[in-house]
Amino acid sequence: MMTDIETQTVATDEPEHPSEGGSQATPGDAEARPRSSEANWSKPVDRLALGAVPSSAMNLNVEGRRLVGPVQGFGQLWQKRYRVRLDGADVTPEQVISTWKEEFGSFWPKGNSFYGPITGIAPGEVALLNLAAPGHQTLSTGVMVIYADEESFTFMTPEGHMFAAWITFSSYRDGPTAVVQIEVLLRSNDPFYEVSMGLFGHRQENAFWSATLHNLAARFGVDASATLEQTCVDRKRQWKNAGNVRHNAAIRSAVWTVTHPRHWFHRSGEA
Amino acid sequence: MTTGTTSVEVRRLSPAAAVIEVHGDITAASEPLLAEAYTRASDDGAKAVLLDFAGLDYMNSGGIGLLVTLLVRSQRQGQTLMAVGLNDHYRQILALTRLDEAIGIYDSEAAALVAVGA
């Protein structure tokens, strides 16, 4: 890693695995991989188009939005790696990723919904997310699958999402053990989110993905806690993108909730 | 320099510009190699660094993440990061990820030099 970055490492529940540090086989290494990545990447899209979603879902902030990555975001640039080891599980990285793609939303913490396409997680597919937000609110946003192969898949977020981010879900072998990893490269999307990240957002984000990995490990019969390695890659905030706040999905979702009282009971029923 | 299926070569294009030729794959595993190449490319005060992807065989999403870290580094050092030698597929990836809004893409080294005035 470069020498002039701030590095902070935090173990969430268990100490980090001693093999971490880059020498092990990582997702995307050469073996058994097609020599062209063309089929693995989505084609460029100008605006997102969402397929059918259940009428009970809050469907906001996805249709017609543009994708945003670290170049378009506002806040500090963070790289986070959450990992869990499937010690004792007789499973290959390909099997882990296949199961993860098929049952993606089922591993999320309670109160969060992933409305993916019936065709599954594949390059170019768009999903609606209804996320549990503070104050028993629901935040409606989405993701697009920009990359997928047999050992990994990557989401990119739309305007208004908490983060301008790429989120890569992958699995690889460390000796006989399958390791599962979520790597997030993110900037908060606007000043409102950046303040929230400092107050509770990072903690909430870390808890979310740690719980997801714990649930995924349990799917393979493993009771394990996730570890977290996080690095602030760029401390600078991109003030030229402060106007992203006009798309803020949290604000828009809150306004929608206030103006749609029927939804209050729906959320109460979920809790 | 070579690591796994990736190799890079650094050469000076002008007093103010250097080229990093990438051959093989760019994945997350390429990070130490590319980071060191970037350091060498910047050693003599280059104001522009060109990434030459003409020899690129394969790039996954980990490789795209790596380009962002190079971009941050170039911005911090007041350098311009540019790309040449991209085929249509890799141009589409940079458009999809919107990295092309920060990394200038050019058809040739000569065109990149003209654009950056180096």
Boltz contact constraints between the chains, C-beta under 6 A:
constraints:
  - contact:
      token1: [A, 2]
      token2: [B, 35]
      max_distance: 6.0
  - contact:
      token1: [A, 2]
      token2: [B, 73]
      max_distance: 6.0
  - contact:
      token1: [A, 26]
      token2: [B, 28]
      max_distance: 6.0
  - contact:
      token1: [A, 26]
      token2: [B, 29]
      max_distance: 6.0
  - contact:
      token1: [A, 28]
      token2: [B, 27]
      max_distance: 6.0
  - contact:
      token1: [A, 28]
      token2: [B, 28]
      max_distance: 6.0
  - contact:
      token1: [A, 28]
      token2: [B, 60]
      max_distance: 6.0
  - contact:
      token1: [A, 28]
      token2: [B, 62]
      max_distance: 6.0
  - contact:
      token1: [A, 29]
      token2: [B, 29]
      max_distance: 6.0
  - contact:
      token1: [A, 30]
      token2: [B, 5]
      max_distance: 6.0
  - contact:
      token1: [A, 37]
      token2: [B, 58]
      max_distance: 6.0
  - contact:
      token1: [A, 37]
      token2: [B, 59]
      max_distance: 6.0
  - contact:
      token1: [A, 38]
      token2: [B, 89]
      max_distance: 6.0
  - contact:
      token1: [A, 41]
      token2: [B, 93]
      max_distance: 6.0
  - contact:
      token1: [A, 44]
      token2: [B, 92]
      max_distance: 6.0
  - contact:
      token1: [A, 44]
      token2: [B, 95]
      max_distance: 6.0
  - contact:
      token1: [A, 44]
      token2: [B, 96]
      max_distance: 6.0
  - contact:
      token1: [A, 69]
      token2: [B, 97]
      max_distance: 6.0
  - contact:
      token1: [A, 69]
      token2: [B, 98]
      max_distance: 6.0
  - contact:
      token1: [A, 70]
      token2: [B, 68]
      max_distance: 6.0
  - contact:
      token1: [A, 71]
      token2: [B, 98]
      max_distance: 6.0
  - contact:
      token1: [A, 71]
      token2: [B, 101]
      max_distance: 6.0
  - contact:
      token1: [A, 71]
      token2: [B, 102]
      max_distance: 6.0
  - contact:
      token1: [A, 146]
      token2: [B, 96]
      max_distance: 6.0
  - contact:
      token1: [A, 147]
      token2: [B, 61]
      max_distance: 6.0
  - contact:
      token1: [A, 154]
      token2: [B, 61]
      max_distance: 6.0
  - contact:
      token1: [A, 168]
      token2: [B, 61]
      max_distance: 6.0
  - contact:
      token1: [A, 185]
      token2: [B, 65]
      max_distance: 6.0
  - contact:
      token1: [A, 233]
      token2: [B, 69]
      max_distance: 6.0
  - contact:
      token1: [A, 233]
      token2: [B, 72]
      max_distance: 6.0
  - contact:
      token1: [A, 234]
      token2: [B, 72]
      max_distance: 6.0
